[in-house]
Amino acid sequence: MSILRVENLTKTYASAGHALTVLHAVSFDLAAGDTFAIVGPSGSGKTTLLGLCAGLDRATSGSVWLSGIRLDALSEDQRAAVRNQHVGFIFQNFQLLPTLTALENVLVPLELRGQRGASHTALALLDRVGLADRAHHYPAQLSGGEQQRVSLARAFANRPAVLFADEPTGNLDPDTSERVVNLLFELNREAGTTLVLVTHDLELAALTQRTLRLRGGKVVEGQTTNAPSTLSHE
């Protein structure tokens, strides 16, 4: 069964009295465990597509099925509930809550689900990303790479069916980026999660099994790659 299915997805905005279409009839189908990159120049519709797939916005036309649930048939609150149960996120600017410690940030999705043993699970995830000793530090006390590793732990906390990552290495130096990417793919394999990446980094995109290229909101190329699933700058 498809874990994420997108059919003829189109998004149009009203701009200065005119209709501006930023995404044109995009379709693709992903199975559990697939790794998938969306690439293209700035303004090509990558982030718009990611938001529609995750149910953060509603398409003008077309449909998205996530874990067998048709998102465009749901209310905003219902889509939020689906995200809490089935989706993880990683962002370029980390999106950690500044008033919460690393441990508390990872706890958020677990507590929203009312999961038992949440503290133990969160600490184990921080240990998995090498930050158990930083559990009680606040984001401002962490480096960019450490903050992204906290966001990795948080993203996998609810064992999501689909993990969406929007430029996950965009604010990291090459060495830190390599470590984060390798952790991302290791955790993805272990959890059997479907990974959907938006990136400008073609080396990162090449690690995924499939790549979808956008230009002007339209698909210009879809390809399958033999992904090594590790990043090296040697």
C-alpha positions in Angstrom: 0.0 0.0 0.0 1.2 3.5 -0.7 2.2 5.4 2.4 2.1 8.8 0.5 0.2 9.3 -2.7 -0.1 12.6 -4.5 -2.4 13.0 -7.5 -2.5 16.0 -9.8 -1.7 18.4 -7.0 -2.1 22.1 -8.0 -1.8 25.2 -5.8 -2.9 28.7 -7.0 -2.8 32.0 -5.1 -4.5 35.3 -5.8 -1.7 37.8 -6.4 -2.4 41.5 -7.4 -5.7 40.5 -8.8 -4.3 37.7 -10.8 -4.2 33.9 -10.3 -0.6 32.7 -9.6 -0.1 29.0 -9.9 2.9 27.8 -8.0 2.4 24.1 -8.4 1.0 22.4 -11.5 -0.6 18.9 -11.4 2.2 17.1 -9.5 1.8 13.4 -9.0 3.9 10.7 -7.3 3.5 7.6 -5.2 5.7 6.4 -2.3 5.8 3.1 -0.4 6.8 2.5 3.2 10.6 3.0 3.7 11.1 4.9 0.4 13.5 7.8 0.3 12.6 10.7 -1.9 14.1 14.1 -2.7 12.4 17.1 -4.2 14.9 19.4 -5.8 14.8 22.6 -7.9 15.7 26.3 -7.9 14.3 28.8 -5.5 10.7 29.5 -6.3 10.1 26.2 -8.0 7.4 25.1 -5.6 9.4 22.6 -3.5 8.4 23.9 0.0 4.8 24.4 -1.2 4.7 20.8 -2.3 6.1 19.6 1.0 3.6 21.6 3.0 0.7 20.2 0.9 2.0 16.6 1.4 2.2 17.1 5.1 -1.3 18.6 5.3 0.0 22.0 6.5 -1.9 23.7 3.6 -4.8 22.7 1.3 -4.3 22.3 -2.4 -6.4 24.2 -4.9 -7.0 20.9 -6.7 -5.7 17.4 -6.6 -5.4 15.0 -3.6 -3.0 13.7 -1.0 -3.3 10.4 0.7 -1.1 9.9 3.8 -1.2 6.5 5.5 -4.4 5.8 3.6 -6.0 9.0 4.8 -7.2 11.5 2.2 -6.0 14.9 3.6 -7.9 17.2 1.4 -11.2 15.7 2.8 -10.2 16.8 6.4 -10.6 19.9 8.5 -7.6 21.8 9.7 -7.9 20.2 13.2 -8.3 16.7 11.6 -5.2 17.2 9.5 -3.3 18.3 12.7 -4.3 15.1 14.4 -3.1 13.1 11.4 0.3 14.9 11.5 0.6 14.1 15.2 0.0 10.4 14.6 1.8 9.9 11.3 4.3 12.7 10.5 7.7 13.9 11.6 9.4 17.2 10.6 12.9 18.5 10.3 13.5 22.2 9.4 16.5 24.1 8.1 16.2 26.5 11.1 15.6 23.7 13.6 12.3 25.1 15.0 13.1 24.1 18.6 11.1 25.8 21.3 13.7 28.2 23.0 12.1 28.0 26.5 12.3 24.2 26.6 15.4 22.1 27.2 16.6 19.6 24.6 14.8 16.8 26.5 11.6 18.8 26.8 11.7 19.6 23.0 11.9 15.9 22.2 9.1 15.2 24.7 6.6 17.5 23.1 5.2 15.1 20.4 5.2 12.2 22.9 3.2 14.2 25.5 0.8 15.3 22.8 0.1 11.7 22.2 -0.1 10.8 25.9 2.5 8.2 25.5 3.6 6.3 28.5 7.3 6.3 29.4 7.8 9.4 27.3 10.8 10.7 29.3 12.6 7.4 28.9 11.9 7.3 25.2 13.0 10.9 24.7 16.2 10.4 26.6 17.0 7.2 24.6 16.5 9.2 21.4 18.8 12.0 22.6 21.4 9.3 23.5 20.9 7.8 20.0 21.9 11.1 18.4 24.8 11.6 20.8 23.3 14.2 23.1 22.2 12.5 26.3 24.7 14.7 28.2 23.1 17.8 26.7 19.5 16.8 27.6 19.0 19.7 30.1 20.6 22.4 27.9 18.4 25.0 26.1 18.7 25.6 22.4 20.7 28.8 22.8 23.3 26.7 24.7 23.7 24.3 21.7 25.5 24.6 18.4 23.6 24.5 15.2 24.6 20.8 14.6 23.5 19.9 18.1 20.2 21.7 17.6 19.6 19.8 14.4 20.3 16.5 16.2 17.8 17.4 18.8 15.3 18.1 16.0 16.2 14.7 14.5 15.4 13.0 17.9 12.1 14.9 18.1 11.1 14.0 14.5 11.5 10.3 15.2 9.9 10.4 18.7 6.5 9.3 17.5 8.0 6.8 15.0 6.3 8.6 12.0 5.1 6.9 8.9 6.5 9.8 6.9 9.4 12.2 7.8 9.4 15.5 6.0 12.8 17.4 6.0 13.0 20.9 4.5 16.6 21.8 3.8 17.8 19.8 6.9 21.5 20.7 6.3 21.0 24.3 5.0 22.4 26.0 8.1 25.2 23.5 8.8 28.9 23.4 7.9 30.1 20.4 5.7 31.4 18.3 8.6 28.3 18.8 10.7 26.1 18.3 7.7 27.7 14.9 7.0 27.1 13.7 10.6 23.5 14.9 10.6 22.8 13.3 7.2 24.3 9.9 8.2 22.2 10.0 11.4 19.1 10.9 9.4 19.4 7.9 7.1 20.4 5.5 9.9 17.4 6.4 11.9 15.2 6.3 8.8 16.4 2.7 8.1 15.9 1.6 11.7 12.4 3.0 11.9 11.3 2.0 8.4 10.1 5.6 7.8 9.4 7.1 4.4 11.7 10.0 4.0 10.8 13.1 1.9 13.5 15.7 1.5 13.5 19.2 0.1 17.0 20.3 -0.7 19.2 22.4 -2.9 22.1 20.0 -2.2 22.3 17.6 -5.1 24.8 15.4 -3.2 22.2 14.9 -0.5 19.5 14.3 -3.1 21.6 11.6 -4.7 21.5 9.6 -1.5 17.7 9.0 -1.9 16.2 6.3 -4.1 14.2 8.7 -6.2 14.4 12.4 -7.1 11.7 14.7 -8.3 12.8 17.9 -10.0 10.6 21.0 -10.1 10.9 24.1 -12.2 8.3 26.8 -12.2 6.0 24.5 -10.2 6.1 21.7 -12.8 7.8 18.3 -12.7 10.7 18.4 -15.2 12.3 15.1 -14.3 11.8 12.1 -12.1 14.6 9.6 -11.7 15.7 6.6 -9.6 19.2 6.6 -8.2 21.2 3.9 -6.5 21.6 5.6 -3.2 24.6 4.7 -0.9 22.6 6.4 2.0 25.8 7.9 3.5 27.4 11.2 2.9 31.1 11.7 2.6 33.1 14.8 1.9 36.4 13.0 1.5 
